[in-house]
Amino acid sequence: MAAIAVAADKPPMRPKRTKPEDEVDEKVVRRRQQYKFHQRRHRAKQKEKMLTLTNEVRTLLADTEQLSNKRQRLLVDRNCFSSRGTDAGVPARLTMEYFRIFEFGISPNLVQQQETFLRSIMTAQTAGPDYAGVEAVIMLWKRFTDFYVYSRYELLSMSVSALADSTVVVMETNFHIRCCRDGVLALYPGLHYNMEQLQKVINSVLVVPVQYRFEFDSDGIVTWFSADWDLVTALNAIVPLVDAARILADANISKTGQIRSRIEDIRQACTVQDGHGGSTEQQAATVLTSCSRKRDLSVFIQSITLAFPSHLFFSPTCTPSLVVLLSRIGVPASS
């Protein structure tokens, strides 16, 4: 009875209405389509925004590069010493550019660029230990081609420092050079007397330690330019130290790399007195006398080929004293 009373107290339950399946499917499809549409529109906006930002970044990078180049030009034009005393400063970069342009010496293809560069950083007031002016530096480079058939710089180290109103750049290098035969005889007359050492120098690439010193003023102009050549070390690599000192005793190239001789001096060797007071005839007599003791014609031929111009012995103007010496070893002057 109690159970019947409780059941009578509850209101009657209304049966749930069931929606048609096709109506449910239509709503699901519509929601899915709306979701896909929103997703597609969102991705399109994101892609558009990404393209816009990418273009802006490219534009900003281009502007940054242009401004950086403009800033660098202003630094060079207005003040060379914005980073003075550092490897990143303009003096250091100009020094590196010097060795880049002249890495292989003076070049027919680059001679205009090389001269223009030197005149842009040096003036007539640029001083050196035994030369002055940019034209002297240019002329020295041009004269190198008369003596050297090969040259190349090897950079070892660089030191940059500030000194009062100047910036000093010191560059340690190895200068690899190879001389032509006439160049060797003009630069080192002492090799006339030693064919073995003459051959060594001609056939070798000399590695000369050279220290360069550049001093820049506040306008970025080189006021001092010098080179310190260690020729003793270079020659000592192929001949004994005593012989290297003897060869350099009467050398026509200074410790600064300044060439005191001309290539034409070789052609005038038969009329010019040597540094010891003996004429070319006396030098030839020394060689001939040494050969005559051995009675070795091949040694004689090698001697005159390496040490002296051939026309000195075999021309109609050969002097009587040389004719006598020639006859001593059985070589007629008319041959």
C-alpha positions as MATLAB code, in Angstrom:
seq = 'MAAIAVAADKPPMRPKRTKPEDEVDEKVVRRRQQYKFHQRRHRAKQKEKMLTLTNEVRTLLADTEQLSNKRQRLLVDRNCFSSRGTDAGVPARLTMEYFRIFEFGISPNLVQQQETFLRSIMTAQTAGPDYAGVEAVIMLWKRFTDFYVYSRYELLSMSVSALADSTVVVMETNFHIRCCRDGVLALYPGLHYNMEQLQKVINSVLVVPVQYRFEFDSDGIVTWFSADWDLVTALNAIVPLVDAARILADANISKTGQIRSRIEDIRQACTVQDGHGGSTEQQAATVLTSCSRKRDLSVFIQSITLAFPSHLFFSPTCTPSLVVLLSRIGVPASS';
ca = [
       0.000    0.000    0.000;
       2.853    2.332    0.800;
       4.457    1.674   -2.569;
       1.246    2.409   -4.338;
       0.914    5.710   -2.451;
       4.449    6.882   -3.435;
       3.826    6.067   -7.049;
       0.626    8.021   -6.975;
       2.455   11.127   -5.682;
       4.906   11.373   -8.714;
       3.676   13.333  -11.714;
       3.310   11.418  -14.861;
       6.483   11.362  -17.138;
       6.121   12.858  -20.639;
       7.728   10.669  -23.175;
      10.735   12.221  -24.989;
      10.290   13.242  -28.558;
      12.852   11.748  -30.836;
      14.212   13.953  -33.675;
      14.376   12.569  -37.068;
      17.796   11.206  -38.003;
      18.013   13.294  -41.135;
      17.519   16.508  -39.089;
      20.368   15.500  -36.705;
      22.717   14.699  -39.573;
      22.004   18.026  -41.240;
      23.028   20.015  -38.150;
      26.241   18.026  -37.719;
      27.168   18.559  -41.327;
      26.391   22.273  -41.082;
      28.600   22.665  -37.967;
      31.420   20.778  -39.574;
      31.221   22.950  -42.645;
      31.247   26.100  -40.529;
      34.262   24.802  -38.611;
      36.123   24.018  -41.820;
      35.257   27.423  -43.212;
      36.535   29.181  -40.078;
      39.705   27.101  -40.138;
      40.278   27.868  -43.809;
      39.741   31.576  -43.257;
      42.066   31.515  -40.225;
      44.829   29.778  -42.178;
      44.429   32.244  -45.037;
      44.801   35.164  -42.643;
      47.847   33.541  -41.033;
      49.463   32.952  -44.418;
      48.761   36.505  -45.509;
      50.213   37.826  -42.261;
      53.319   35.646  -42.674;
      53.893   36.920  -46.212;
      53.478   40.500  -45.034;
      55.957   40.028  -42.182;
      58.442   38.261  -44.484;
      58.352   41.153  -46.943;
      58.772   43.639  -44.117;
      61.783   41.724  -42.774;
      63.394   41.672  -46.219;
      62.815   45.380  -46.617;
      64.258   46.097  -43.182;
      67.318   43.927  -43.870;
      67.959   45.764  -47.137;
      67.551   49.118  -45.398;
      69.872   47.984  -42.607;
      72.563   46.967  -45.091;
      72.276   50.267  -46.946;
      72.477   52.232  -43.715;
      75.449   50.162  -42.558;
      77.304   50.840  -45.815;
      76.431   54.514  -45.598;
      77.658   54.631  -42.003;
      80.909   52.945  -42.999;
      81.483   55.448  -45.790;
      80.825   58.316  -43.399;
      83.320   56.878  -40.935;
      85.967   56.666  -43.625;
      85.191   60.117  -45.016;
      84.913   61.959  -41.714;
      87.186   60.208  -39.290;
      89.622   57.411  -39.991;
      89.988   56.690  -36.305;
      86.528   55.577  -35.269;
      88.137   52.257  -34.286;
      91.745   53.346  -34.065;
      94.113   50.973  -32.427;
      92.047   47.900  -33.316;
      92.249   45.314  -36.069;
      88.807   46.421  -37.264;
      89.806   50.065  -37.702;
      90.247   51.749  -41.055;
      94.082   51.925  -40.807;
      94.235   48.165  -40.342;
      91.836   47.568  -43.214;
      93.801   49.860  -45.540;
      96.974   47.991  -44.635;
      95.322   44.662  -45.409;
      94.091   46.090  -48.703;
      97.665   47.128  -49.573;
      98.902   43.557  -49.206;
      95.877   42.180  -51.033;
      96.487   44.387  -54.058;
     100.260   43.777  -54.062;
     100.126   40.103  -53.023;
     101.951   39.088  -56.214;
     103.840   42.330  -56.741;
     103.177   44.788  -59.532;
     100.879   43.353  -62.184;
     100.352   44.639  -65.752;
      96.638   43.918  -65.389;
      96.339   45.737  -62.053;
      98.966   48.455  -62.410;
      96.386   51.252  -62.793;
      94.410   50.054  -59.773;
      97.618   49.638  -57.769;
      98.870   53.148  -58.572;
      95.449   54.654  -57.845;
      95.319   52.905  -54.477;
      98.806   54.106  -53.484;
      97.977   57.693  -54.466;
      94.754   57.495  -52.433;
      96.555   56.644  -49.170;
      99.956   58.319  -49.732;
     101.066   61.790  -50.781;
     104.250   63.574  -51.797;
     104.848   64.173  -48.075;
     104.815   60.463  -47.208;
     108.256   59.759  -45.747;
     110.432   56.669  -45.587;
     113.888   55.750  -44.291;
     115.662   56.333  -47.616;
     112.897   57.545  -49.931;
     110.090   60.109  -49.854;
     106.813   60.552  -51.674;
     104.275   58.220  -53.209;
     105.955   58.433  -56.626;
     109.132   56.957  -55.150;
     107.136   54.015  -53.787;
     105.470   53.475  -57.171;
     108.821   53.650  -58.968;
     110.334   51.163  -56.529;
     107.545   48.694  -57.235;
     107.998   49.113  -60.993;
     111.744   48.529  -60.719;
     111.123   45.267  -58.908;
     109.879   43.776  -62.186;
     113.360   44.282  -63.702;
     114.925   42.043  -61.075;
     112.262   39.632  -59.833;
     110.456   37.084  -61.990;
     108.225   36.025  -59.090;
     107.095   37.592  -55.829;
     104.416   36.789  -53.277;
     103.529   38.098  -49.825;
     102.783   35.778  -46.935;
     101.171   37.641  -44.030;
     102.205   36.433  -40.583;
     100.838   38.899  -38.017;
      99.555   42.445  -37.583;
      99.865   44.861  -34.676;
      97.796   48.059  -34.433;
      98.387   50.773  -31.844;
      97.516   54.416  -31.231;
     100.402   56.841  -30.877;
      99.454   60.442  -30.063;
      97.446   61.644  -33.080;
      98.611   58.782  -35.282;
      97.766   55.128  -35.689;
     100.658   52.724  -36.267;
     100.183   49.416  -38.073;
     103.093   46.954  -38.043;
     102.821   43.958  -40.363;
     105.112   40.929  -40.155;
     105.428   39.178  -43.515;
     107.463   36.722  -45.531;
     108.286   38.024  -49.012;
     108.844   35.131  -51.424;
     110.971   36.303  -54.366;
     112.802   34.757  -57.277;
     115.353   36.805  -59.203;
     116.307   36.607  -62.848;
     119.984   36.028  -63.638;
     120.741   39.635  -64.593;
     118.822   40.797  -61.544;
     120.920   38.633  -59.220;
     124.175   39.920  -60.723;
     122.992   43.528  -60.490;
     121.791   43.243  -56.900;
     124.648   41.054  -55.634;
     127.855   41.788  -57.596;
     129.819   39.550  -55.225;
     128.249   36.507  -56.886;
     130.329   37.198  -60.009;
     133.120   35.281  -58.279;
     131.177   32.241  -57.088;
     129.274   30.295  -59.721;
     127.992   27.681  -57.281;
     126.339   30.252  -55.043;
     125.119   32.170  -58.082;
     123.313   29.067  -59.284;
     121.792   28.512  -55.841;
     120.397   32.034  -55.695;
     119.053   31.871  -59.257;
     117.380   28.499  -58.753;
     115.932   29.250  -55.314;
     112.919   31.166  -54.077;
     114.235   33.470  -51.371;
     111.962   33.829  -48.348;
     112.743   37.262  -46.940;
     111.259   38.179  -43.524;
     110.048   41.770  -43.929;
     108.503   44.016  -41.289;
     106.358   46.848  -42.669;
     105.386   49.928  -40.690;
     102.506   52.223  -41.674;
     101.722   55.424  -39.778;
      98.345   57.057  -40.493;
      97.317   60.593  -39.595;
      93.807   61.642  -38.528;
      92.716   61.910  -42.184;
      93.679   58.332  -42.978;
      96.783   59.295  -44.980;
     100.046   57.369  -44.636;
     102.679   59.757  -43.270;
     105.398   57.118  -42.793;
     105.988   53.934  -44.759;
     108.985   51.692  -44.184;
     110.136   48.125  -44.729;
     112.829   46.216  -42.844;
     114.215   43.360  -44.963;
     116.083   40.530  -43.223;
     118.211   39.536  -46.216;
     120.773   37.747  -44.037;
     118.188   35.202  -42.915;
     116.916   34.781  -46.479;
     120.381   34.078  -47.934;
     121.469   31.993  -44.949;
     118.741   29.514  -45.868;
     120.689   28.550  -49.019;
     124.320   29.513  -48.253;
     126.432   29.603  -45.066;
     126.127   32.672  -42.852;
     129.658   33.860  -43.670;
     128.933   33.711  -47.392;
     125.604   35.495  -46.897;
     127.396   38.351  -45.124;
     129.998   38.521  -47.899;
     127.331   38.623  -50.605;
     125.511   41.455  -48.830;
     128.702   43.442  -48.220;
     128.528   45.061  -51.661;
     124.840   44.431  -52.433;
     122.906   47.013  -54.413;
     119.742   46.562  -52.356;
     119.360   48.188  -48.963;
     117.849   46.797  -45.778;
     114.724   48.797  -46.593;
     114.266   47.097  -49.975;
     115.473   50.154  -51.875;
     117.266   49.092  -55.075;
     120.365   51.162  -55.709;
     121.179   49.600  -59.066;
     119.559   49.493  -62.464;
     119.216   46.544  -64.784;
     121.176   48.545  -67.368;
     124.186   48.339  -65.049;
     124.605   44.714  -66.108;
     125.006   45.721  -69.733;
     127.648   48.260  -68.727;
     129.525   45.829  -66.491;
     132.524   45.609  -68.815;
     133.290   49.329  -68.409;
     132.370   49.921  -64.771;
     134.815   49.410  -61.912;
     133.653   47.044  -59.199;
     133.521   47.871  -55.493;
     137.003   46.478  -54.880;
     138.743   48.647  -57.463;
     139.174   45.907  -60.084;
     137.839   46.186  -63.641;
     135.765   43.539  -65.358;
     138.873   42.418  -67.222;
     140.567   41.751  -63.893;
     137.510   39.801  -62.726;
     137.608   37.777  -65.938;
     141.305   37.201  -65.527;
     140.687   35.735  -62.085;
     138.171   33.270  -63.479;
     140.333   32.385  -66.482;
     143.447   31.875  -64.412;
     141.579   29.542  -62.087;
     140.275   27.539  -65.032;
     143.648   27.426  -66.792;
     145.200   25.670  -63.825;
     142.775   22.803  -64.347;
     142.992   22.887  -68.151;
     139.265   22.202  -68.125;
     137.487   23.776  -71.081;
     134.001   22.867  -69.766;
     134.687   24.725  -66.523;
     135.789   27.754  -68.515;
     132.658   27.734  -70.679;
     130.447   27.411  -67.587;
     132.347   30.236  -65.918;
     131.909   32.798  -68.651;
     128.290   31.739  -69.238;
     127.270   32.290  -65.629;
     129.523   35.098  -64.505;
     130.037   37.436  -67.470;
     128.335   38.646  -70.645;
     129.383   36.343  -73.470;
     130.342   39.179  -75.818;
     133.063   40.222  -73.362;
     135.254   37.317  -74.453;
     134.128   36.455  -77.961;
     133.777   39.846  -79.635;
     136.226   41.544  -82.036;
     136.911   44.121  -79.313;
     138.309   41.537  -76.911;
     141.399   43.120  -75.333;
     144.882   41.700  -75.868;
     145.265   40.763  -72.215;
     142.193   38.567  -72.412;
     143.397   37.063  -75.692;
     146.543   35.939  -73.907;
     144.543   34.418  -71.091;
     142.265   32.672  -73.562;
     145.194   31.216  -75.416;
     146.568   29.795  -72.164;
     143.735   27.314  -72.029;
     143.613   26.735  -75.755;
     140.598   28.857  -76.679;
     141.213   31.244  -79.603;
     139.600   34.659  -79.212;
     138.120   34.443  -82.691;
     136.087   31.319  -81.861;
];
